[in-house]
């Protein structure tokens, strides 16, 4: 398993004897180098001594030495910088593009490491390392959680910057698109994102002073206005959308598949779109306003929102319900802050070089309660309890980026598991 050899090399789990190359020359590993996640040699800037001579360069690792030829590295100048080739089966000699031979080291992983790895892969319980978690030191857990939270920040920043490019580098548009997706609260997130992409925001801006016209565009683009209106509101909305559709040459999103089955009324897409229309109409330059708010309570008030009067007695078109104001709940607002506001504070702050914004993103997460979902509940059962939203984001990152793809070799908990001989 080549991944295990990478692990052995990275953590210097070498046999307790003098290392020698296949040519019998004494070998000392001073620094194994930095792992390379992209194309090219596996480790960069390694430092080794061969027969007393210091070498600085890259290291390539394979299960078999012949994999060098199989991958045609002898024809690729990118690999001319390799100063050592590591393999568990040295079945051939290798060389650079100019024919110069490359020193090789035969390296094997300790038997206990393979046993622990196979045990993790074979365990039916999820996560596989559940037995070890209660024994971990608080310092190790705290350090790993901080790292995971930062990883999640960076991952979300990369996603937001891609969305920014798709929005012609308009931060407000990218914010609206992200906010709309998160208004789906999981069940309808994909549909909300597709819907938001169909909204002509510059056209909507021309009617920002008229909530009814914003609703007409929003509901019309979502394909949710009934073909046979059951009341005067729906009938007027249909007529208004027909006018605006002709005026702006609008085409409703054909791919939105709204989910209502097993969805509670408060999360129906009709109501969420009505809330989002009200928020958009009331808050011009929403991202700019978010960036100006220095406290969580200020941000919460900004997102509390409301709806037009029709939705006080409706959760969907034509079906009257008990009168009730349809503010977003505190729990829903906090989820929007975690998944929309905080990532944008971090991404915008990093993009603009404003450390105060990136710091505020972390402060907001630590001030918010942890998310209560199946992932955080799973970790709690194993002994990892989230103290705040920063921790719950870290635990989500741990599951999605390490446990699900079984990247135990890259996890600090996995490291603790692997280093314990049977």
HUTA-V897635 format. One record per residue. N is the residue number from 1. PHI is phi as a letter, one per 40 degrees, with the letter a starting at -180 (* if undefined). PSI is psi in whole degrees, -180 to 180 (none if undefined). BURIAL is # if it has 16 or more other C-alpha atoms within 10 Angstrom, else .. Layout:
n: (N & N)
phi: (PHI & PHI)
psi: (PSI & PSI)
burial: (BURIAL & BURIAL)
This chain:
n: (1 & 2 & 3 & 4 & 5 & 6 & 7 & 8 & 9 & 10 & 11 & 12 & 13 & 14 & 15 & 16 & 17 & 18 & 19 & 20 & 21 & 22 & 23 & 24 & 25 & 26 & 27 & 28 & 29 & 30 & 31 & 32 & 33 & 34 & 35 & 36 & 37 & 38 & 39 & 40 & 41 & 42 & 43 & 44 & 45 & 46 & 47 & 48 & 49 & 50 & 51 & 52 & 53 & 54 & 55 & 56 & 57 & 58 & 59 & 60 & 61 & 62 & 63 & 64 & 65 & 66 & 67 & 68 & 69 & 70 & 71 & 72 & 73 & 74 & 75 & 76 & 77 & 78 & 79 & 80 & 81 & 82 & 83 & 84 & 85 & 86 & 87 & 88 & 89 & 90 & 91 & 92 & 93 & 94 & 95 & 96 & 97 & 98 & 99 & 100 & 101 & 102 & 103 & 104 & 105 & 106 & 107 & 108 & 109 & 110 & 111 & 112 & 113 & 114 & 115 & 116 & 117 & 118 & 119 & 120 & 121 & 122 & 123 & 124 & 125 & 126 & 127 & 128 & 129 & 130 & 131 & 132 & 133 & 134 & 135 & 136 & 137 & 138 & 139 & 140 & 141 & 142 & 143 & 144 & 145 & 146 & 147 & 148 & 149 & 150 & 151 & 152 & 153 & 154 & 155 & 156 & 157 & 158 & 159 & 160 & 161 & 162 & 163 & 164 & 165 & 166 & 167 & 168 & 169 & 170 & 171 & 172 & 173 & 174 & 175 & 176 & 177 & 178 & 179 & 180 & 181 & 182 & 183 & 184 & 185 & 186 & 187 & 188 & 189 & 190 & 191 & 192 & 193 & 194 & 195 & 196 & 197 & 198 & 199 & 200 & 201 & 202 & 203 & 204 & 205 & 206 & 207 & 208 & 209 & 210 & 211 & 212 & 213 & 214 & 215 & 216 & 217 & 218 & 219 & 220 & 221 & 222 & 223 & 224 & 225 & 226 & 227 & 228 & 229 & 230 & 231 & 232 & 233 & 234 & 235 & 236 & 237 & 238 & 239 & 240 & 241 & 242 & 243 & 244 & 245 & 246 & 247 & 248 & 249 & 250 & 251 & 252 & 253 & 254 & 255 & 256 & 257 & 258 & 259 & 260 & 261 & 262 & 263 & 264 & 265 & 266 & 267 & 268 & 269 & 270 & 271 & 272 & 273 & 274 & 275 & 276 & 277 & 278 & 279 & 280 & 281 & 282 & 283 & 284 & 285 & 286 & 287 & 288 & 289 & 290 & 291 & 292 & 293 & 294 & 295 & 296 & 297 & 298 & 299 & 300 & 301 & 302 & 303 & 304 & 305 & 306 & 307 & 308 & 309 & 310 & 311 & 312 & 313 & 314 & 315 & 316 & 317 & 318 & 319 & 320 & 321 & 322 & 323 & 324 & 325 & 326 & 327 & 328 & 329 & 330 & 331 & 332 & 333 & 334 & 335 & 336 & 337 & 338 & 339 & 340 & 341 & 342 & 343 & 344 & 345 & 346 & 347 & 348 & 349 & 350 & 351 & 352 & 353 & 354 & 355 & 356 & 357 & 358 & 359 & 360 & 361 & 362 & 363 & 364 & 365 & 366 & 367 & 368 & 369 & 370 & 371 & 372 & 373 & 374 & 375 & 376 & 377 & 378 & 379 & 380 & 381 & 382 & 383 & 384 & 385 & 386 & 387 & 388 & 389 & 390 & 391 & 392 & 393 & 394 & 395 & 396 & 397 & 398 & 399 & 400 & 401 & 402 & 403 & 404 & 405 & 406 & 407 & 408 & 409 & 410 & 411 & 412 & 413 & 414 & 415 & 416 & 417 & 418 & 419 & 420 & 421 & 422)
phi: (* & c & c & c & c & d & c & c & c & d & c & f & c & c & c & c & a & c & c & b & c & c & c & g & c & d & b & b & c & c & a & c & g & b & d & b & c & b & c & h & d & c & b & c & f & c & b & b & b & b & f & g & c & c & b & b & i & b & b & b & b & b & c & b & c & c & c & d & c & d & c & g & c & c & b & b & c & d & c & c & c & c & b & a & b & b & a & c & b & c & b & a & c & b & a & c & c & c & g & c & c & b & d & b & b & c & b & b & c & d & d & c & c & c & c & c & c & c & c & c & c & c & c & c & c & b & c & c & c & d & c & c & d & c & c & c & c & d & c & c & c & c & c & c & c & c & c & c & c & c & d & c & d & c & c & c & c & c & c & c & c & c & c & c & c & c & c & f & g & c & c & c & c & c & c & c & c & c & c & c & d & c & c & c & f & g & c & b & c & c & c & c & c & c & c & c & c & c & c & c & c & c & c & c & d & c & b & c & c & b & c & c & c & c & c & c & c & c & c & c & c & c & g & b & c & c & c & b & d & b & a & c & c & c & c & c & c & c & c & c & c & d & c & c & c & c & c & b & f & c & b & d & c & c & b & c & b & c & b & b & c & f & b & c & d & c & b & d & c & d & c & c & c & c & c & c & c & c & c & c & c & c & b & c & g & c & c & d & c & c & c & c & c & b & b & c & c & c & c & d & c & c & c & c & g & a & a & c & d & d & c & c & b & a & b & a & c & g & b & c & b & d & d & a & c & b & c & c & c & d & c & c & c & c & c & c & c & c & c & b & c & c & c & c & d & c & c & c & c & c & c & c & g & b & c & c & c & c & c & c & d & c & c & c & c & c & c & c & c & c & c & b & a & c & c & c & c & c & c & c & c & c & h & b & b & c & c & a & c & c & c & c & c & c & c & c & c & c & c & c & b & b & c & d & c & f & c & c & c & b & b & c & c & c & d & c & c & c & c & c & c & c)
psi: (112 & -35 & -38 & -36 & -40 & -44 & -47 & -43 & -47 & -42 & 8 & 47 & 62 & 155 & 151 & 63 & 167 & 128 & 142 & 152 & 173 & -15 & 4 & 11 & 136 & 138 & 131 & 127 & 108 & -46 & 121 & -11 & -176 & 132 & 140 & 111 & -8 & -169 & 151 & -174 & 154 & -32 & 133 & 151 & 43 & 155 & 123 & 161 & 128 & 115 & 37 & -6 & 129 & 132 & 138 & 125 & -151 & 160 & 135 & 141 & 133 & 163 & -45 & 145 & -32 & -14 & -25 & -44 & -37 & -36 & 3 & 34 & -26 & -9 & 4 & 116 & -18 & -30 & 6 & -18 & -2 & 126 & -14 & 135 & 127 & 133 & 154 & -15 & 102 & 91 & 4 & 164 & 150 & 166 & 166 & -180 & -24 & 7 & -3 & 131 & 150 & 131 & 146 & 150 & 129 & 119 & 136 & 151 & 147 & 143 & -38 & -31 & -43 & -41 & -46 & -40 & -46 & -35 & -43 & -44 & -29 & -16 & 129 & -24 & 147 & 127 & 158 & -25 & 21 & -32 & -31 & -30 & -45 & -18 & -5 & 146 & 144 & -35 & -43 & -45 & -45 & -44 & -43 & -39 & -41 & -42 & -43 & -39 & -42 & -41 & -43 & -40 & -49 & -39 & -45 & -35 & -44 & -41 & -41 & -36 & -34 & -42 & -36 & -43 & -41 & -23 & 24 & 38 & 29 & 108 & -38 & -41 & -42 & -36 & -44 & -42 & -43 & -43 & -43 & -45 & -44 & -16 & -15 & -15 & 49 & -60 & -45 & 24 & -46 & -43 & -41 & -38 & -44 & -42 & -47 & -36 & -22 & -6 & 122 & 89 & -34 & -33 & -42 & -38 & -32 & -15 & 25 & -22 & 0 & 102 & -38 & -41 & -35 & -43 & -40 & -45 & -46 & -51 & -37 & -44 & -26 & -10 & 28 & -4 & 125 & 139 & -33 & 89 & 138 & -3 & 173 & -34 & -50 & -38 & -44 & -38 & -42 & -46 & -41 & -41 & -39 & -41 & -49 & -33 & -43 & -41 & -43 & 7 & 54 & 147 & 117 & 148 & 121 & -8 & -1 & 117 & 94 & 136 & 124 & -24 & 131 & 27 & 128 & 151 & -37 & -15 & 13 & 141 & -29 & -50 & -41 & -39 & -38 & -41 & -42 & -36 & -43 & -45 & -42 & -40 & -34 & -21 & 76 & 137 & 54 & -43 & -42 & -39 & -39 & -43 & -25 & -18 & 129 & -8 & 155 & -40 & -37 & -42 & -41 & -44 & -36 & -35 & -1 & -43 & -166 & -164 & 171 & 161 & -34 & -39 & -3 & -31 & 19 & 146 & -18 & 173 & 134 & -8 & 108 & 137 & 173 & 135 & 129 & 131 & 142 & 54 & 153 & 139 & 160 & -39 & -41 & -41 & -43 & -37 & -39 & -37 & -44 & -44 & -13 & -58 & -52 & -48 & -36 & -36 & -45 & -48 & -45 & -41 & -41 & -40 & -40 & -3 & 31 & 95 & -27 & -34 & -42 & -37 & -39 & -35 & -46 & -39 & -41 & -44 & -41 & -19 & -14 & 148 & 150 & 150 & 145 & 95 & -180 & -27 & -49 & -33 & -37 & -47 & -35 & -40 & -28 & -9 & 3 & 105 & 130 & 129 & -24 & 180 & -27 & -41 & -42 & -35 & -38 & -41 & -34 & -43 & -42 & -47 & -48 & -34 & -14 & -52 & -50 & -47 & 7 & 47 & 51 & -30 & -18 & 5 & 141 & -31 & -41 & -39 & -44 & -36 & -46 & -32 & -1 & 106 & 151 & none)
burial: (. & . & . & # & # & # & # & # & # & . & . & . & # & . & . & . & . & . & # & # & # & . & . & . & . & . & # & # & # & . & . & # & # & . & # & . & . & . & . & # & # & # & # & # & # & # & # & # & # & # & . & . & . & . & # & # & # & # & # & # & # & # & # & # & # & # & # & # & . & . & . & . & # & # & # & . & . & . & # & # & # & # & # & # & # & # & # & # & . & # & . & . & . & # & # & # & # & . & . & . & . & . & # & # & # & # & # & # & # & # & . & . & # & . & . & # & # & . & . & # & . & . & . & . & . & . & # & # & # & # & . & . & # & . & . & . & . & . & . & . & . & . & . & # & # & . & . & # & # & # & # & # & # & # & . & # & # & . & . & # & # & . & # & # & . & . & # & . & . & . & # & # & # & # & # & # & # & # & # & # & # & # & # & # & # & . & # & # & # & # & # & # & # & # & # & # & # & # & # & # & # & . & . & # & . & . & . & # & . & . & # & # & # & # & # & # & # & # & # & # & # & # & # & # & # & . & . & . & . & . & . & . & . & # & . & . & # & # & . & # & # & # & . & # & # & . & . & . & . & # & . & # & # & . & . & # & . & # & . & . & . & . & . & . & . & . & # & # & # & # & # & # & # & # & # & # & # & # & # & # & # & # & . & . & . & # & # & . & . & # & # & . & . & . & . & # & . & . & # & # & . & # & # & # & # & # & # & . & . & . & # & # & # & # & # & # & # & . & . & . & . & . & . & . & . & # & # & # & . & . & . & # & # & # & # & # & # & # & # & # & # & # & # & # & # & # & # & # & # & # & . & . & . & . & . & . & # & # & . & # & # & # & . & # & # & . & . & # & # & # & # & . & . & . & # & # & # & # & # & . & . & # & # & # & # & # & . & # & # & # & # & # & # & # & # & # & # & # & # & . & # & # & # & . & . & # & . & # & # & . & # & . & # & # & . & . & # & # & . & . & . & .)
